[in-house]
């Protein structure tokens, strides 16, 4: 079965860090792809239809690739437990996307209509529930209670982070550490769990699994902060992500925190009003983008992301040298470079 | 900590089958209640607030009581694994209630405002996700991979049943066996898993766990069919459940299937139009209730429920005699009797 062509590169020499990582684990990723199709099968056709709509389209498979690469970097072969775990991680991610789309009232996801616009909110909620449950049946197949422990706890942390983010909507004055706690929960927890649990399919718990968990956690933080910056256009607009989605939803992100902090009392008043969707006006996005620009808030956010990526690589340096560890290090850089 | 008074009965002599069952496992149920509070704790206050709103109010704790009683009926003491499992089962049930409320667009739940009317749809979705994830962390504490296997598969079946029900909305002509498959999935699967997995905390898999699983499955079917009948007023209206919720949502239930089948071509036309919410008119509920009455559809539904309850008791007869097995048998009768 074909993996999405922009990553596998098929016959081409791997060029990007994503392609190079993929080339090291391509057969295993094919096994994971088969699991993603097989385990979303159901006589209730909405389930495979929605699953394939959201899973097969546009996803970079970053989380399952990290799961497998962590298994390999921890030593030895990747086996069936790692395949099941990687598919489970992708299903958890997919379930959160389906639920996020309903919560965020977003219309588009990766440039396509959000699944809920095609099948409705109810189907998005329930198919999300199905995929989340299916993730746990896949984890049972790893036969590792410790893996179930890690992933079930991470799932709690993710949901808790999403609720915390919901409560923080419109609160432009949220302290930085509270915002970073949201990032840690809603995004970094799954990367951390994927890398840590991935390593445990191949090695007992210890320094290596801790290093890989730390790598995942730092990578996840960098990944989210870059996403935050891209919502305000990043440093170019080549990626075509629609700018201002977070702003229109009143979502607090790192560029907003920096712009508000650096912009003085007038800017603070602006952000406090404009990030509240009930008092936001149509012209506010242009003002926001200009405020972000003059305060250098995107650059500052990317600097923070870069520091997280560096710490991700530092964690990898605690592992034995391997192609997979090198490829994971390049992924950390790539996650930040995509904003330039 | 006080259990809701209508079941525990405190100092009173147990009178109803629910009270008698409770009296056999009261200390263990108190341990479960403590877990339900402890494990819904979170610094994000929406989570414990919503959880306690929905968990502490009005729920009969039928599923955790069956979990514990199954453990005891399978022999010996109830221990910490059974407590964790019982709390997990209640969390799964609570998560499905939170998501169902959003899906069904219902305003009330057990006579109170639905949680989503207080906290909003987004919080209902995300807190449901949290409780579902928390259920799995509790199951990890049973240290039984087989229990995780049973409950994760049941969770898939439940979600699949909910999606199937969604696809069947407005389809008055759904074949009976397809409707029973929905009942089996959305309701009976969790009762079955609770009873089967409950027994496995005390005994290896075998005839007893199979009998208890069969009991749960039949009880769950009876329970749902009685609920279906109560939505059209049951045989009295003493229970105060608001009549016609299912009808207004275009939800196919057993009384509708029977009334449509028995009412002749005119009735068939009526149900096909009226169960479609886009062509339903204000007077239709009165006509529907009259159609249900003249065709004896509630009585027929309750007869079907009664047969399921009898089969539930037959399954229990395969167990060694015990107070808990007797109490479970009485619960099967009680589930049907509540409609009279």
Interface residues (C-beta under 8 A of the other chain):
Chain A: X42 X44 X46 X47 X96 X99 X102 X103 X121 X122 X123 X125 X126 X127 X129 X130 X132 X133 X134 X136 X137 X139 X140 X143 X145 X148 X149 X152 X153 X155 X156 X158 X159 X160 X162 X163 X164 X166 X167
Chain B: X42 X44 X46 X47 X96 X99 X102 X103 X121 X122 X123 X125 X126 X127 X129 X130 X132 X133 X134 X136 X137 X139 X140 X143 X145 X148 X149 X152 X153 X155 X156 X158 X159 X160 X162 X163 X164 X166 X167
